[in-house]
Structures are given as C-alpha cells and as structure tokens.
Amino acid sequence: MSDTENVDWQELEEPDSPAETPEDENGQDGEVRLEAIYDVPVRVSAVLGKTNLQVSKLLQLGPGAVLELDRKVGEAVDIFVNNRLVARGEVVLVEEKLGITMTEIIKLED
C-alpha cells in the first residue's frame, strides 16, 4: 500500500467558494489587480549619449556619419520612462536586434 492511496485529494484542491479564499483589505484575493493600467501608454527611451550640434552641421550629416557623444564605450545607458530616469543598463544584441539589459534600478528620491 503506497502513501498516495491514503491522501484525501479533495482537501488538497483549491477552495471553490470566495469566502474560503484569502482576501486583502480591498476585498480582492491576494493577487494585485493591474489589468486596469495595462493599456496606459508610456514613453520609454534609452539615451546612449548627448551632443550639441549646430543646425548647419546637422544638415550635413548623411549615412555613415559619426557623432561624438558625451559618453565612453561601455558606459551605462540611461533608461527613461515618461522623461524620468528609472534605470541604467547595457546595450545587447538579441537575435540581430539591439536591446537593453537593465543593470541598475534608480530609486525615486523624496
């Protein structure tokens, strides 16, 4: 006789009634409800570096032009969400596309 034959499987199943489900103070089951904000658009930008340029020089740029930025190779890339710095990361290549790996999360200062 194995141990599995003595198990009452109904006791292990999840409760059927909402009254038996743990609830938080908002009356929702212990899971955070974020569905309401899933469709809110946000602007995400990754800044590799910055430079100042006269309009005449900008108009002379063409394919293959090189701009000197204020950062060195290997320095972290700033990640902004709605113009607020939220993280820093590194540029990576994933399946022939550029991406950013977050290496540091910036905490909001009060």
N, CA, C and O atoms as a GROMACS GRO file, in nm:
protein
  440
    1MET      N    1   0.084  -0.118   0.000
    1MET     CA    2   0.000   0.000   0.000
    1MET      C    3   0.089   0.124   0.000
    1MET      O    4   0.174   0.138   0.088
    2SER      N    5   0.070   0.216  -0.098
    2SER     CA    6   0.152   0.336  -0.107
    2SER      C    7   0.087   0.451  -0.031
    2SER      O    8  -0.031   0.445   0.004
    3ASP      N    9   0.167   0.557  -0.005
    3ASP     CA   10   0.117   0.674   0.068
    3ASP      C   11   0.011   0.749  -0.009
    3ASP      O   12  -0.076   0.811   0.052
    4THR      N   13   0.014   0.745  -0.141
    4THR     CA   14  -0.082   0.820  -0.220
    4THR      C   15  -0.223   0.766  -0.206
    4THR      O   16  -0.319   0.840  -0.229
    5GLU      N   17  -0.239   0.641  -0.168
    5GLU     CA   18  -0.373   0.584  -0.152
    5GLU      C   19  -0.443   0.640  -0.028
    5GLU      O   20  -0.566   0.635  -0.021
    6ASN      N   21  -0.369   0.692   0.068
    6ASN     CA   22  -0.428   0.743   0.192
    6ASN      C   23  -0.455   0.894   0.188
    6ASN      O   24  -0.506   0.950   0.285
    7VAL      N   25  -0.422   0.959   0.078
    7VAL     CA   26  -0.439   1.104   0.068
    7VAL      C   27  -0.582   1.137   0.031
    7VAL      O   28  -0.640   1.076  -0.059
    8ASP      N   29  -0.640   1.235   0.102
    8ASP     CA   30  -0.773   1.285   0.068
    8ASP      C   31  -0.753   1.398  -0.032
    8ASP      O   32  -0.726   1.512   0.008
    9TRP      N   33  -0.767   1.369  -0.162
    9TRP     CA   34  -0.736   1.465  -0.267
    9TRP      C   35  -0.828   1.586  -0.263
    9TRP      O   36  -0.788   1.693  -0.307
   10GLN      N   37  -0.949   1.574  -0.212
   10GLN     CA   38  -1.041   1.688  -0.205
   10GLN      C   39  -0.989   1.794  -0.109
   10GLN      O   40  -1.014   1.913  -0.130
   11GLU      N   41  -0.918   1.755  -0.004
   11GLU     CA   42  -0.862   1.852   0.090
   11GLU      C   43  -0.752   1.934   0.025
   11GLU      O   44  -0.729   2.048   0.066
   12LEU      N   45  -0.683   1.879  -0.074
   12LEU     CA   46  -0.573   1.948  -0.139
   12LEU      C   47  -0.618   2.042  -0.249
   12LEU      O   48  -0.541   2.128  -0.291
   13GLU      N   49  -0.740   2.030  -0.297
   13GLU     CA   50  -0.789   2.114  -0.404
   13GLU      C   51  -0.812   2.255  -0.353
   13GLU      O   52  -0.832   2.276  -0.233
   14GLU      N   53  -0.810   2.351  -0.445
   14GLU     CA   54  -0.833   2.490  -0.408
   14GLU      C   55  -0.978   2.509  -0.368
   14GLU      O   56  -1.066   2.439  -0.419
   15PRO      N   57  -1.006   2.602  -0.276
   15PRO     CA   58  -1.144   2.625  -0.232
   15PRO      C   59  -1.231   2.675  -0.346
   15PRO      O   60  -1.187   2.751  -0.432
   16ASP      N   61  -1.357   2.629  -0.346
   16ASP     CA   62  -1.450   2.668  -0.451
   16ASP      C   63  -1.520   2.800  -0.420
   16ASP      O   64  -1.548   2.878  -0.511
   17SER      N   65  -1.547   2.826  -0.296
   17SER     CA   66  -1.623   2.946  -0.262
   17SER      C   67  -1.530   3.062  -0.233
   17SER      O   68  -1.422   3.042  -0.178
   18PRO      N   69  -1.571   3.185  -0.271
   18PRO     CA   70  -1.488   3.303  -0.246
   18PRO      C   71  -1.465   3.326  -0.097
   18PRO      O   72  -1.364   3.386  -0.061
   19ALA      N   73  -1.553   3.281  -0.012
   19ALA     CA   74  -1.538   3.302   0.132
   19ALA      C   75  -1.417   3.228   0.186
   19ALA      O   76  -1.361   3.267   0.289
   20GLU      N   77  -1.375   3.121   0.118
   20GLU     CA   78  -1.260   3.043   0.163
   20GLU      C   79  -1.128   3.094   0.106
   20GLU      O   80  -1.022   3.044   0.144
   21THR      N   81  -1.133   3.192   0.015
   21THR     CA   82  -1.013   3.246  -0.048
   21THR      C   83  -0.960   3.360   0.038
   21THR      O   84  -1.038   3.445   0.082
   22PRO      N   85  -0.826   3.366   0.064
   22PRO     CA   86  -0.772   3.477   0.143
   22PRO      C   87  -0.796   3.609   0.071
   22PRO      O   88  -0.778   3.619  -0.050
   23GLU      N   89  -0.838   3.711   0.147
   23GLU     CA   90  -0.868   3.841   0.088
   23GLU      C   91  -0.786   3.948   0.156
   23GLU      O   92  -0.751   3.936   0.273
   24ASP      N   93  -0.755   4.055   0.080
   24ASP     CA   94  -0.688   4.169   0.140
   24ASP      C   95  -0.793   4.271   0.183
   24ASP      O   96  -0.913   4.245   0.172
   25GLU      N   97  -0.748   4.386   0.231
   25GLU     CA   98  -0.841   4.487   0.282
   25GLU      C   99  -0.930   4.546   0.174
   25GLU      O  100  -1.032   4.608   0.206
   26ASN      N  101  -0.896   4.529   0.046
   26ASN     CA  102  -0.978   4.580  -0.063
   26ASN      C  103  -1.080   4.478  -0.111
   26ASN      O  104  -1.156   4.504  -0.204
   27GLY      N  105  -1.084   4.362  -0.047
   27GLY     CA  106  -1.180   4.261  -0.085
   27GLY      C  107  -1.139   4.180  -0.206
   27GLY      O  108  -1.222   4.111  -0.264
   28GLN      N  109  -1.012   4.188  -0.245
   28GLN     CA  110  -0.966   4.112  -0.361
   28GLN      C  111  -0.881   3.996  -0.312
   28GLN      O  112  -0.818   4.004  -0.207
   29ASP      N  113  -0.881   3.888  -0.389
   29ASP     CA  114  -0.795   3.777  -0.350
   29ASP      C  115  -0.651   3.822  -0.356
   29ASP      O  116  -0.618   3.910  -0.436
   30GLY      N  117  -0.564   3.768  -0.276
   30GLY     CA  118  -0.429   3.812  -0.252
   30GLY      C  119  -0.347   3.855  -0.372
   30GLY      O  120  -0.230   3.888  -0.355
   31GLU      N  121  -0.400   3.856  -0.492
   31GLU     CA  122  -0.328   3.892  -0.613
   31GLU      C  123  -0.352   4.039  -0.647
   31GLU      O  124  -0.466   4.085  -0.640
   32VAL      N  125  -0.248   4.112  -0.684
   32VAL     CA  126  -0.261   4.252  -0.721
   32VAL      C  127  -0.330   4.263  -0.856
   32VAL      O  128  -0.295   4.191  -0.949
   33ARG      N  129  -0.427   4.351  -0.865
   33ARG     CA  130  -0.503   4.370  -0.990
   33ARG      C  131  -0.446   4.488  -1.067
   33ARG      O  132  -0.471   4.603  -1.032
   34LEU      N  133  -0.371   4.459  -1.174
   34LEU     CA  134  -0.310   4.563  -1.254
   34LEU      C  135  -0.373   4.577  -1.392
   34LEU      O  136  -0.332   4.661  -1.471
   35GLU      N  137  -0.474   4.496  -1.420
   35GLU     CA  138  -0.533   4.497  -1.554
   35GLU      C  139  -0.581   4.636  -1.595
   35GLU      O  140  -0.580   4.669  -1.713
   36ALA      N  141  -0.623   4.718  -1.500
   36ALA     CA  142  -0.677   4.850  -1.531
   36ALA      C  143  -0.573   4.942  -1.592
   36ALA      O  144  -0.609   5.037  -1.662
   37ILE      N  145  -0.445   4.917  -1.568
   37ILE     CA  146  -0.343   5.008  -1.621
   37ILE      C  147  -0.264   4.948  -1.737
   37ILE      O  148  -0.172   5.013  -1.788
   38TYR      N  149  -0.296   4.828  -1.778
   38TYR     CA  150  -0.221   4.763  -1.886
   38TYR      C  151  -0.222   4.843  -2.017
   38TYR      O  152  -0.125   4.837  -2.092
   39ASP      N  153  -0.328   4.918  -2.045
   39ASP     CA  154  -0.339   4.990  -2.172
   39ASP      C  155  -0.293   5.135  -2.164
   39ASP      O  156  -0.308   5.210  -2.260
   40VAL      N  157  -0.238   5.177  -2.049
   40VAL     CA  158  -0.190   5.315  -2.034
   40VAL      C  159  -0.057   5.328  -2.109
   40VAL      O  160   0.038   5.257  -2.078
   41PRO      N  161  -0.050   5.418  -2.208
   41PRO     CA  162   0.074   5.432  -2.284
   41PRO      C  163   0.181   5.507  -2.204
   41PRO      O  164   0.150   5.604  -2.134
   42VAL      N  165   0.305   5.462  -2.215
   42VAL     CA  166   0.418   5.531  -2.154
   42VAL      C  167   0.527   5.544  -2.260
   42VAL      O  168   0.536   5.462  -2.351
   43ARG      N  169   0.609   5.647  -2.248
   43ARG     CA  170   0.718   5.668  -2.342
   43ARG      C  171   0.846   5.618  -2.277
   43ARG      O  172   0.886   5.666  -2.170
   44VAL      N  173   0.911   5.520  -2.340
   44VAL     CA  174   1.036   5.464  -2.289
   44VAL      C  175   1.146   5.503  -2.386
   44VAL      O  176   1.134   5.484  -2.507
   45SER      N  177   1.256   5.559  -2.332
   45SER     CA  178   1.368   5.595  -2.418
   45SER      C  179   1.499   5.556  -2.351
   45SER      O  180   1.513   5.561  -2.228
   46ALA      N  181   1.595   5.516  -2.433
   46ALA     CA  182   1.728   5.480  -2.386
   46ALA      C  183   1.825   5.580  -2.446
   46ALA      O  184   1.833   5.595  -2.568
   47VAL      N  185   1.899   5.648  -2.362
   47VAL     CA  186   1.990   5.753  -2.407
   47VAL      C  187   2.133   5.699  -2.407
   47VAL      O  188   2.189   5.666  -2.302
   48LEU      N  189   2.190   5.690  -2.526
   48LEU     CA  190   2.328   5.642  -2.542
   48LEU      C  191   2.428   5.750  -2.505
   48LEU      O  192   2.538   5.721  -2.458
   49GLY      N  193   2.390   5.874  -2.527
   49GLY     CA  194   2.477   5.989  -2.500
   49GLY      C  195   2.416   6.113  -2.563
   49GLY      O  196   2.313   6.106  -2.631
   50LYS      N  197   2.480   6.226  -2.539
   50LYS     CA  198   2.429   6.354  -2.591
   50LYS      C  199   2.543   6.432  -2.654
   50LYS      O  200   2.661   6.411  -2.625
   51THR      N  201   2.504   6.525  -2.742
   51THR     CA  202   2.599   6.617  -2.802
   51THR      C  203   2.526   6.744  -2.844
   51THR      O  204   2.405   6.743  -2.865
   52ASN      N  205   2.599   6.852  -2.856
   52ASN     CA  206   2.543   6.978  -2.908
   52ASN      C  207   2.593   6.995  -3.050
   52ASN      O  208   2.710   6.969  -3.081
   53LEU      N  209   2.503   7.038  -3.138
   53LEU     CA  210   2.535   7.045  -3.279
   53LEU      C  211   2.464   7.165  -3.340
   53LEU      O  212   2.346   7.190  -3.312
   54GLN      N  213   2.534   7.239  -3.424
   54GLN     CA  214   2.471   7.348  -3.497
   54GLN      C  215   2.383   7.290  -3.608
   54GLN      O  216   2.411   7.183  -3.661
   55VAL      N  217   2.277   7.362  -3.641
   55VAL     CA  218   2.184   7.314  -3.742
   55VAL      C  219   2.257   7.291  -3.875
   55VAL      O  220   2.228   7.195  -3.946
   56SER      N  221   2.350   7.378  -3.909
   56SER     CA  222   2.423   7.362  -4.036
   56SER      C  223   2.500   7.229  -4.038
   56SER      O  224   2.505   7.162  -4.141
   57LYS      N  225   2.559   7.191  -3.924
   57LYS     CA  226   2.632   7.063  -3.916
   57LYS      C  227   2.534   6.945  -3.920
   57LYS      O  228   2.563   6.841  -3.980
   58LEU      N  229   2.419   6.961  -3.857
   58LEU     CA  230   2.317   6.857  -3.858
   58LEU      C  231   2.269   6.829  -4.000
   58LEU      O  232   2.250   6.713  -4.037
   59LEU      N  233   2.250   6.932  -4.078
   59LEU     CA  234   2.203   6.917  -4.216
   59LEU      C  235   2.308   6.850  -4.305
   59LEU      O  236   2.274   6.795  -4.410
   60GLN      N  237   2.435   6.854  -4.265
   60GLN     CA  238   2.542   6.793  -4.344
   60GLN      C  239   2.557   6.643  -4.314
   60GLN      O  240   2.629   6.573  -4.386
   61LEU      N  241   2.491   6.594  -4.211
   61LEU     CA  242   2.504   6.453  -4.176
   61LEU      C  243   2.438   6.366  -4.281
   61LEU      O  244   2.334   6.402  -4.338
   62GLY      N  245   2.497   6.252  -4.306
   62GLY     CA  246   2.442   6.156  -4.400
   62GLY      C  247   2.465   6.016  -4.349
   62GLY      O  248   2.515   5.997  -4.238
   63PRO      N  249   2.430   5.917  -4.430
   63PRO     CA  250   2.452   5.777  -4.389
   63PRO      C  251   2.600   5.753  -4.356
   63PRO      O  252   2.688   5.794  -4.432
   64GLY      N  253   2.625   5.688  -4.245
   64GLY     CA  254   2.762   5.656  -4.205
   64GLY      C  255   2.830   5.766  -4.126
   64GLY      O  256   2.945   5.750  -4.085
   65ALA      N  257   2.761   5.877  -4.104
   65ALA     CA  258   2.820   5.987  -4.027
   65ALA      C  259   2.841   5.942  -3.882
   65ALA      O  260   2.764   5.863  -3.828
   66VAL      N  261   2.947   5.995  -3.821
   66VAL     CA  262   2.979   5.961  -3.683
   66VAL      C  263   2.967   6.086  -3.598
   66VAL      O  264   3.022   6.192  -3.632
   67LEU      N  265   2.893   6.073  -3.487
   67LEU     CA  266   2.879   6.184  -3.393
   67LEU      C  267   2.952   6.148  -3.265
   67LEU      O  268   2.941   6.036  -3.215
   68GLU      N  269   3.026   6.243  -3.212
   68GLU     CA  270   3.093   6.221  -3.084
   68GLU      C  271   2.993   6.252  -2.972
   68GLU      O  272   2.937   6.361  -2.966
   69LEU      N  273   2.972   6.154  -2.884
   69LEU     CA  274   2.880   6.170  -2.773
   69LEU      C  275   2.956   6.194  -2.644
   69LEU      O  276   3.078   6.178  -2.640
   70ASP      N  277   2.884   6.232  -2.540
   70ASP     CA  278   2.947   6.265  -2.412
   70ASP      C  279   2.974   6.143  -2.325
   70ASP      O  280   3.004   6.158  -2.206
   71ARG      N  281   2.966   6.024  -2.380
   71ARG     CA  282   2.990   5.901  -2.305
   71ARG      C  283   3.098   5.818  -2.373
   71ARG      O  284   3.125   5.832  -2.492
   72LYS      N  285   3.159   5.731  -2.292
   72LYS     CA  286   3.262   5.642  -2.344
   72LYS      C  287   3.201   5.506  -2.377
   72LYS      O  288   3.093   5.473  -2.328
   73VAL      N  289   3.269   5.429  -2.459
   73VAL     CA  290   3.226   5.294  -2.492
   73VAL      C  291   3.220   5.213  -2.363
   73VAL      O  292   3.314   5.217  -2.283
   74GLY      N  293   3.111   5.139  -2.343
   74GLY     CA  294   3.097   5.056  -2.224
   74GLY      C  295   3.027   5.124  -2.108
   74GLY      O  296   2.991   5.058  -2.011
   75GLU      N  297   3.008   5.256  -2.115
   75GLU     CA  298   2.935   5.325  -2.008
   75GLU      C  299   2.788   5.287  -2.012
   75GLU      O  300   2.735   5.249  -2.117
   76ALA      N  301   2.722   5.297  -1.898
   76ALA     CA  302   2.581   5.261  -1.887
   76ALA      C  303   2.493   5.352  -1.972
   76ALA      O  304   2.524   5.470  -1.992
   77VAL      N  305   2.385   5.297  -2.020
   77VAL     CA  306   2.285   5.369  -2.097
   77VAL      C  307   2.174   5.409  -2.000
   77VAL      O  308   2.129   5.327  -1.920
   78ASP      N  309   2.128   5.534  -2.007
   78ASP     CA  310   2.019   5.580  -1.920
   78ASP      C  311   1.886   5.539  -1.980
   78ASP      O  312   1.864   5.554  -2.101
   79ILE      N  313   1.796   5.486  -1.897
   79ILE     CA  314   1.663   5.444  -1.941
   79ILE      C  315   1.561   5.535  -1.875
   79ILE      O  316   1.552   5.541  -1.752
   80PHE      N  317   1.483   5.604  -1.956
   80PHE     CA  318   1.383   5.698  -1.908
   80PHE      C  319   1.243   5.644  -1.938
   80PHE      O  320   1.220   5.587  -2.044
   81VAL      N  321   1.151   5.664  -1.844
   81VAL     CA  322   1.010   5.636  -1.866
   81VAL      C  323   0.936   5.766  -1.839
   81VAL      O  324   0.943   5.820  -1.728
   82ASN      N  325   0.866   5.816  -1.940
   82ASN     CA  326   0.798   5.945  -1.931
   82ASN      C  327   0.892   6.054  -1.879
   82ASN      O  328   0.858   6.129  -1.788
   83ASN      N  329   1.011   6.061  -1.940
   83ASN     CA  330   1.112   6.162  -1.909
   83ASN      C  331   1.167   6.155  -1.767
   83ASN      O  332   1.225   6.252  -1.719
   84ARG      N  333   1.150   6.043  -1.699
   84ARG     CA  334   1.204   6.025  -1.565
   84ARG      C  335   1.304   5.910  -1.569
   84ARG      O  336   1.273   5.800  -1.616
   85LEU      N  337   1.427   5.936  -1.519
   85LEU     CA  338   1.530   5.833  -1.516
   85LEU      C  339   1.487   5.722  -1.421
   85LEU      O  340   1.467   5.748  -1.302
   86VAL      N  341   1.474   5.599  -1.471
   86VAL     CA  342   1.429   5.488  -1.387
   86VAL      C  343   1.534   5.377  -1.376
   86VAL      O  344   1.530   5.297  -1.282
   87ALA      N  345   1.629   5.372  -1.471
   87ALA     CA  346   1.726   5.263  -1.467
   87ALA      C  347   1.846   5.296  -1.555
   87ALA      O  348   1.844   5.391  -1.634
   88ARG      N  349   1.949   5.215  -1.539
   88ARG     CA  350   2.065   5.219  -1.627
   88ARG      C  351   2.088   5.078  -1.678
   88ARG      O  352   2.051   4.981  -1.612
   89GLY      N  353   2.148   5.068  -1.795
   89GLY     CA  354   2.168   4.935  -1.850
   89GLY      C  355   2.279   4.931  -1.952
   89GLY      O  356   2.351   5.028  -1.974
   90GLU      N  357   2.291   4.815  -2.014
   90GLU     CA  358   2.393   4.791  -2.117
   90GLU      C  359   2.325   4.752  -2.247
   90GLU      O  360   2.223   4.684  -2.247
   91VAL      N  361   2.383   4.795  -2.357
   91VAL     CA  362   2.332   4.759  -2.489
   91VAL      C  363   2.371   4.614  -2.518
   91VAL      O  364   2.485   4.574  -2.497
   92VAL      N  365   2.274   4.536  -2.566
   92VAL     CA  366   2.298   4.395  -2.600
   92VAL      C  367   2.240   4.368  -2.739
   92VAL      O  368   2.154   4.441  -2.787
   93LEU      N  369   2.288   4.262  -2.801
   93LEU     CA  370   2.237   4.219  -2.930
   93LEU      C  371   2.160   4.090  -2.909
   93LEU      O  372   2.216   3.991  -2.861
   94VAL      N  373   2.030   4.090  -2.944
   94VAL     CA  374   1.945   3.974  -2.927
   94VAL      C  375   1.881   3.942  -3.061
   94VAL      O  376   1.800   4.020  -3.112
   95GLU      N  377   1.916   3.828  -3.117
   95GLU     CA  378   1.861   3.786  -3.247
   95GLU      C  379   1.869   3.896  -3.351
   95GLU      O  380   1.770   3.928  -3.416
   96GLU      N  381   1.986   3.955  -3.367
   96GLU     CA  382   2.016   4.060  -3.464
   96GLU      C  383   1.940   4.190  -3.439
   96GLU      O  384   1.929   4.272  -3.530
   97LYS      N  385   1.888   4.210  -3.318
   97LYS     CA  386   1.822   4.335  -3.280
   97LYS      C  387   1.890   4.390  -3.156
   97LYS      O  388   1.935   4.314  -3.070
   98LEU      N  389   1.897   4.523  -3.148
   98LEU     CA  390   1.955   4.585  -3.030
   98LEU      C  391   1.854   4.585  -2.915
   98LEU      O  392   1.734   4.600  -2.937
   99GLY      N  393   1.903   4.566  -2.795
   99GLY     CA  394   1.820   4.570  -2.676
   99GLY      C  395   1.900   4.630  -2.562
   99GLY      O  396   2.017   4.663  -2.577
  100ILE      N  397   1.835   4.644  -2.448
  100ILE     CA  398   1.899   4.698  -2.328
  100ILE      C  399   1.878   4.600  -2.214
  100ILE      O  400   1.765   4.556  -2.190
  101THR      N  401   1.984   4.565  -2.146
  101THR     CA  402   1.974   4.485  -2.024
  101THR      C  403   1.986   4.581  -1.906
  101THR      O  404   2.086   4.652  -1.894
  102MET      N  405   1.884   4.584  -1.820
  102MET     CA  406   1.890   4.673  -1.704
  102MET      C  407   1.988   4.620  -1.602
  102MET      O  408   1.979   4.504  -1.561
  103THR      N  409   2.081   4.703  -1.560
  103THR     CA  410   2.181   4.664  -1.461
  103THR      C  411   2.162   4.736  -1.328
  103THR      O  412   2.216   4.694  -1.226
  104GLU      N  413   2.086   4.846  -1.330
  104GLU     CA  414   2.066   4.925  -1.208
  104GLU      C  415   1.930   4.992  -1.214
  104GLU      O  416   1.896   5.056  -1.313
  105ILE      N  417   1.853   4.978  -1.107
  105ILE     CA  418   1.725   5.046  -1.095
  105ILE      C  419   1.747   5.171  -1.011
  105ILE      O  420   1.807   5.164  -0.904
  106ILE      N  421   1.699   5.284  -1.059
  106ILE     CA  422   1.714   5.411  -0.988
  106ILE      C  423   1.594   5.432  -0.899
  106ILE      O  424   1.481   5.437  -0.947
  107LYS      N  425   1.618   5.446  -0.768
  107LYS     CA  426   1.508   5.468  -0.675
  107LYS      C  427   1.467   5.614  -0.676
  107LYS      O  428   1.550   5.703  -0.694
  108LEU      N  429   1.338   5.638  -0.658
  108LEU     CA  430   1.284   5.772  -0.653
  108LEU      C  431   1.331   5.841  -0.526
  108LEU      O  432   1.312   5.790  -0.416
  109GLU      N  433   1.391   5.956  -0.543
  109GLU     CA  434   1.437   6.033  -0.426
  109GLU      C  435   1.326   6.124  -0.379
  109GLU      O  436   1.261   6.190  -0.460
  110ASP      N  437   1.303   6.128  -0.247
  110ASP     CA  438   1.197   6.213  -0.191
  110ASP      C  439   1.247   6.352  -0.164
  110ASP      O  440   1.172   6.437  -0.117
   0.00000   0.00000   0.00000
